[in-house]
């Protein structure tokens, strides 16, 4: 997950996105423009040193981010608000079919954490009446 920092982002918006990605086990890469001197990003970097560098930090322009998306180096991008997404990045995610989350950051974990997860479904094929016939004696893996 590429977490893109904007000059208008609040301290909460930066920390909540980074911590949410870390909480669900998502690889988090905090991306900030080179001209942005946000104390929040430096503070986040200082706090995460104890986590063995689990959150990575990268300085890149909007054009560099769009190019990385086009090259397939980015799987998902999280912005704090829709009006903070540059048109070049929005066009790049549309062309490369990359997931873009630009909804406002929420303090409600049940909702915010969904942006950082991928859905998975597991299905078992059984006869609708429970009679497996010849397949009844087959060894099966335990359900997850």
VOFISE-229229 format. One line per field, with one value per residue (C-alpha): residue number from 1; x negated, y negated, z negated; residue in three letters. Coordinates in nm, 3 decimals. Each point is the difference from the previous one (the first is absolute). Example, Ala and Ser with C-alpha at 12.3 -4.5 7.8 and 13.67 -1.06 7.14 Angstrom:
! residues 2
seq	c(1,2)
xx	c(-1.230,-0.137)
yy	c(0.450,-0.344)
zz	c(-0.780,0.066)
type	c(ALA,SER)
This chain:
! residues 144
seq	c(1,2,3,4,5,6,7,8,9,10,11,12,13,14,15,16,17,18,19,20,21,22,23,24,25,26,27,28,29,30,31,32,33,34,35,36,37,38,39,40,41,42,43,44,45,46,47,48,49,50,51,52,53,54,55,56,57,58,59,60,61,62,63,64,65,66,67,68,69,70,71,72,73,74,75,76,77,78,79,80,81,82,83,84,85,86,87,88,89,90,91,92,93,94,95,96,97,98,99,100,101,102,103,104,105,106,107,108,109,110,111,112,113,114,115,116,117,118,119,120,121,122,123,124,125,126,127,128,129,130,131,132,133,134,135,136,137,138,139,140,141,142,143,144)
xx	c(0.000,-0.145,0.122,-0.025,-0.053,0.131,-0.075,0.362,-0.011,0.046,-0.213,0.289,0.042,-0.369,-0.031,0.336,-0.079,-0.349,0.114,0.299,-0.225,-0.235,0.286,0.127,-0.347,-0.003,-0.335,0.019,-0.201,0.056,-0.051,-0.051,-0.091,-0.363,0.106,0.222,-0.162,0.267,-0.099,0.260,-0.187,-0.329,0.171,0.156,-0.341,-0.153,0.276,-0.023,-0.373,0.091,0.214,-0.316,0.088,0.335,0.122,-0.212,-0.033,-0.050,-0.027,0.152,0.177,0.349,-0.150,-0.235,0.292,0.203,-0.297,-0.042,0.370,-0.029,-0.302,0.200,-0.204,0.303,0.292,0.216,-0.007,0.164,0.063,0.172,0.259,0.119,-0.097,-0.365,-0.048,-0.189,0.147,-0.320,0.029,0.374,-0.065,-0.285,0.208,0.280,-0.227,-0.191,0.310,-0.156,0.224,0.037,0.155,0.073,0.280,-0.048,-0.199,0.223,-0.070,0.236,-0.233,0.273,0.037,-0.350,-0.181,0.198,-0.206,-0.315,0.130,0.057,0.308,-0.031,0.272,-0.025,0.254,0.055,0.194,0.240,0.323,0.291,0.153,-0.326,-0.037,-0.347,0.027,-0.342,-0.167,0.107,-0.318,-0.244,-0.239,0.075,-0.199,0.126,0.202,-0.184)
yy	c(0.000,-0.334,-0.258,-0.339,-0.300,-0.341,-0.343,-0.027,0.332,-0.023,0.183,0.243,0.073,0.086,0.212,0.176,0.120,0.121,0.173,0.159,0.152,0.127,0.141,0.225,0.111,-0.196,-0.116,-0.376,-0.250,-0.365,-0.218,-0.374,-0.274,-0.120,-0.358,0.107,-0.062,0.147,0.052,0.279,0.211,-0.042,0.085,0.311,0.103,-0.047,0.203,0.290,0.057,0.226,0.209,0.099,-0.222,0.167,-0.319,-0.125,-0.366,-0.135,-0.348,-0.023,-0.258,0.052,0.080,0.259,0.159,0.011,0.156,0.265,0.082,0.031,0.232,0.232,-0.072,-0.111,0.227,-0.236,-0.371,-0.170,-0.375,-0.183,-0.177,0.001,-0.364,0.081,0.249,-0.164,0.054,0.174,0.259,0.047,0.059,0.244,0.215,0.007,0.119,0.254,0.130,-0.083,-0.030,-0.361,-0.072,-0.370,0.000,-0.211,0.168,0.131,0.070,0.299,0.298,0.234,-0.228,-0.147,0.335,0.131,-0.221,0.194,0.355,0.221,0.217,0.374,0.259,0.369,0.246,0.373,0.206,0.243,0.152,-0.210,0.290,0.093,0.330,0.005,0.346,0.136,-0.324,0.062,0.193,-0.256,-0.172,-0.368,-0.293,-0.153,-0.321,-0.325)
zz	c(0.000,0.105,-0.254,0.167,-0.225,0.103,-0.148,-0.117,-0.190,-0.375,-0.252,-0.059,0.372,0.040,-0.314,0.039,0.353,-0.089,-0.319,0.173,0.266,-0.270,-0.209,0.280,0.109,0.323,0.139,-0.053,0.201,-0.097,0.306,-0.039,0.249,-0.027,-0.078,-0.290,-0.336,-0.223,-0.360,-0.017,0.256,-0.187,-0.329,0.155,0.132,-0.347,-0.171,0.244,-0.050,-0.293,0.238,0.193,0.292,0.067,0.167,0.289,0.100,0.349,0.151,0.347,0.212,0.135,0.341,-0.152,-0.183,0.322,0.184,-0.274,0.030,0.379,-0.034,-0.227,-0.314,-0.200,-0.084,-0.208,-0.088,-0.300,-0.006,-0.287,0.218,0.363,0.062,-0.085,0.284,0.290,0.346,0.119,-0.278,0.057,0.372,-0.073,-0.235,0.254,0.279,-0.213,-0.186,-0.337,-0.305,-0.120,-0.340,-0.039,-0.255,-0.313,-0.276,-0.277,-0.366,0.017,0.050,0.129,0.301,0.047,-0.016,0.298,0.236,-0.090,0.045,0.302,0.006,0.025,0.023,-0.065,0.129,-0.058,0.252,-0.163,0.117,-0.111,-0.199,-0.169,0.188,0.150,0.153,0.104,-0.113,-0.360,-0.083,0.146,-0.240,-0.033,-0.132,-0.321,0.050,-0.067)
type	c(UNK,UNK,UNK,UNK,UNK,UNK,UNK,UNK,UNK,UNK,UNK,UNK,UNK,UNK,UNK,UNK,UNK,UNK,UNK,UNK,UNK,UNK,UNK,UNK,UNK,UNK,UNK,UNK,UNK,UNK,UNK,UNK,UNK,UNK,UNK,UNK,UNK,UNK,UNK,UNK,UNK,UNK,UNK,UNK,UNK,UNK,UNK,UNK,UNK,UNK,UNK,UNK,UNK,UNK,UNK,UNK,UNK,UNK,UNK,UNK,UNK,UNK,UNK,UNK,UNK,UNK,UNK,UNK,UNK,UNK,UNK,UNK,UNK,UNK,UNK,UNK,UNK,UNK,UNK,UNK,UNK,UNK,UNK,UNK,UNK,UNK,UNK,UNK,UNK,UNK,UNK,UNK,UNK,UNK,UNK,UNK,UNK,UNK,UNK,UNK,UNK,UNK,UNK,UNK,UNK,UNK,UNK,UNK,UNK,UNK,UNK,UNK,UNK,UNK,UNK,UNK,UNK,UNK,UNK,UNK,UNK,UNK,UNK,UNK,UNK,UNK,UNK,UNK,UNK,UNK,UNK,UNK,UNK,UNK,UNK,UNK,UNK,UNK,UNK,UNK,UNK,UNK,UNK,UNK)
